Amino acid sequence: MANDVTTFTIKDALAARIEDHIEIAIEAQDGTKLKLKATADQLEALVGDLETILDADDA
């Protein structure tokens, strides 16, 4: 990732399937609102990464 990335702490997040993609609406603790659009394949890859991280935490 680039050095110019802003980090936000999630306050709330929702997901919905919209036609051929999935949208994730996020509200950060500072009130910033984001909407992410992703394909199912992109989210499956992300879920795989998250599962690996969480499994490592359990070990």
C-alpha positions as CSV (number, residue, x, y, z in Angstrom):
1,M,0.0,0.0,0.0
2,A,1.0,3.6,-0.5
3,N,2.3,5.8,2.3
4,D,-0.5,8.3,1.7
5,V,-3.2,6.0,3.0
6,T,-5.5,7.3,5.8
7,T,-6.4,4.9,8.6
8,F,-10.0,4.9,10.0
9,T,-11.4,3.0,12.9
10,I,-14.8,1.5,12.1
11,K,-17.8,2.6,14.0
12,D,-20.4,0.7,11.9
13,A,-20.4,-1.4,8.7
14,L,-23.1,-2.9,6.5
15,A,-23.0,-5.0,3.4
16,A,-25.5,-5.6,0.6
17,R,-25.5,-7.3,-2.8
18,I,-26.3,-4.7,-5.5
19,E,-26.8,-6.3,-9.0
20,D,-23.4,-7.8,-10.0
21,H,-21.3,-6.5,-7.0
22,I,-21.3,-6.2,-3.3
23,E,-21.3,-2.8,-1.5
24,I,-19.9,-2.3,2.0
25,A,-21.0,1.0,3.7
26,I,-18.7,2.0,6.5
27,E,-18.9,4.8,9.0
28,A,-15.7,5.7,10.8
29,Q,-15.6,6.9,14.4
30,D,-14.8,10.4,13.2
31,G,-18.0,10.4,11.1
32,T,-16.3,9.8,7.8
33,K,-18.6,7.7,5.5
34,L,-17.3,5.4,2.8
35,K,-18.9,3.0,0.3
36,L,-16.8,0.2,-1.1
37,K,-17.8,-1.7,-4.2
38,A,-16.3,-5.2,-4.7
39,T,-16.8,-8.3,-6.7
40,A,-17.5,-11.6,-5.0
41,D,-14.0,-12.8,-5.9
42,Q,-12.4,-9.8,-4.3
43,L,-14.3,-10.3,-1.1
44,E,-13.6,-14.0,-1.0
45,A,-9.9,-13.2,-1.2
46,L,-10.3,-10.6,1.6
47,V,-12.2,-13.1,3.7
48,G,-9.4,-15.7,3.2
49,D,-6.8,-13.1,4.4
50,L,-8.9,-12.3,7.4
51,E,-9.4,-15.9,8.3
52,T,-5.6,-16.5,8.1
53,I,-5.0,-13.5,10.4
54,L,-7.7,-14.7,12.9
55,D,-6.4,-18.3,12.9
56,A,-2.9,-17.0,13.6
57,D,-4.2,-15.1,16.6
58,D,-5.8,-18.3,18.0
59,A,-2.5,-20.2,17.8
